[in-house]
Each structure stands twice: as structure tokens, then as C-alpha cells.
Amino acid sequence: MLVEAKKRGFYAGIYRRVGDRFDCQSEGEFSKTWMIKITKTSKKVKKKAKPKLPPLEIPSLIAKEEAREKKAEAKKDAK
């Protein structure tokens, strides 16, 4: 069944925020304290866009990336 979190809660290994919609597997897992059942006539479920995260800055990879950039610049200058 489709449910919506009306309060912050924990389900299926994930903390759910207010407004999150997800599938609840059974009535036994449904919690009246922080979940609301969503019917098919309710608003359509909108998928949230994943936020764009900056690339990880791993010290050992930064030096390699800088070396690649220098080589690329040297090739451009040579032409």
C-alpha cells in the first residue's frame, strides 16, 4: 500500500521525512502515529530529483588529476 509520512519516522532501514511517499509492505508494518494511507485518487507521486553532489576530494586522486591537467595543457601548448 502507498503511504505518506506525516511525521519523521524510520521504515525499511531509512529515515523518512515529512511528505515522503513510499510503499508499506503490510498492515502490520503500518504505523498510525506517523503514516497516512494514500489512495489512488490522491495526488500523483512525484519522484524527487537527486541532489547533485560535488565530487569527492581524495588526496591521492587530486595529484593524479592535476598531473593529467598539466599534460593536457602541455599538449595544447605544443600544437
C-alpha positions as CSV (number, residue, x, y, z in Angstrom):
1,M,0.0,0.0,0.0
2,L,1.2,3.5,-0.7
3,V,1.7,5.7,2.4
4,E,2.9,9.2,3.2
5,A,4.9,10.2,6.3
6,K,3.1,12.8,8.3
7,K,5.9,12.9,10.9
8,R,9.6,11.8,10.7
9,G,9.9,8.1,11.1
10,F,12.0,5.0,10.3
11,Y,10.9,2.4,7.8
12,A,12.8,-0.3,5.8
13,G,16.2,0.9,7.0
14,I,15.6,4.6,6.0
15,Y,14.6,7.6,8.0
16,R,11.5,9.0,6.2
17,R,10.9,12.8,6.2
18,V,7.5,14.5,6.4
19,G,5.9,14.2,3.0
20,D,7.9,11.2,1.7
21,R,5.8,8.7,-0.1
22,F,6.7,5.0,-0.2
23,D,5.3,1.5,-0.3
24,C,4.4,-0.2,3.0
25,Q,4.6,-3.9,2.6
26,S,1.8,-4.9,5.1
27,E,-0.7,-3.7,7.5
28,G,1.5,-5.0,10.3
29,E,4.2,-2.6,9.3
30,F,1.8,0.4,9.0
31,S,2.1,3.0,11.8
32,K,-0.9,5.2,12.6
33,T,1.4,7.6,14.5
34,W,3.4,8.8,11.6
35,M,1.9,7.3,8.4
36,I,-1.1,8.2,6.2
37,K,-2.5,5.8,3.7
38,I,-2.7,7.2,0.2
39,T,-5.5,6.2,-2.1
40,K,-5.3,6.0,-5.9
41,T,-7.5,9.2,-6.1
42,S,-4.8,11.1,-4.1
43,K,-2.2,13.3,-5.8
44,K,0.2,11.6,-8.1
45,V,3.5,10.5,-6.6
46,K,6.3,12.8,-7.7
47,K,9.8,11.4,-7.7
48,K,12.3,13.7,-6.1
49,A,15.3,14.7,-8.1
50,K,18.5,13.5,-6.6
51,P,20.7,16.4,-5.5
52,K,23.9,16.9,-7.4
53,L,26.8,16.2,-5.0
54,P,30.3,17.6,-5.5
55,P,32.9,15.0,-6.4
56,L,34.8,13.5,-3.6
57,E,38.2,15.1,-3.0
58,I,40.5,12.1,-2.3
59,P,44.1,13.4,-1.7
60,S,45.7,10.6,-3.7
61,L,43.5,11.3,-6.7
62,I,43.9,15.1,-6.6
63,A,47.6,14.8,-7.5
64,K,46.8,12.4,-10.4
65,E,44.1,14.8,-11.7
66,E,46.4,17.8,-11.5
67,A,49.1,15.8,-13.5
68,R,46.5,14.9,-16.2
69,E,45.5,18.6,-16.5
70,K,49.2,19.7,-16.8
71,K,49.7,17.1,-19.6
72,A,46.6,18.2,-21.4
73,E,47.8,21.9,-21.2
74,A,51.3,20.9,-22.4
75,K,49.8,19.1,-25.5
76,K,47.7,22.2,-26.3
77,D,50.7,24.5,-26.0
78,A,52.8,22.2,-28.2
79,K,50.3,22.4,-31.0
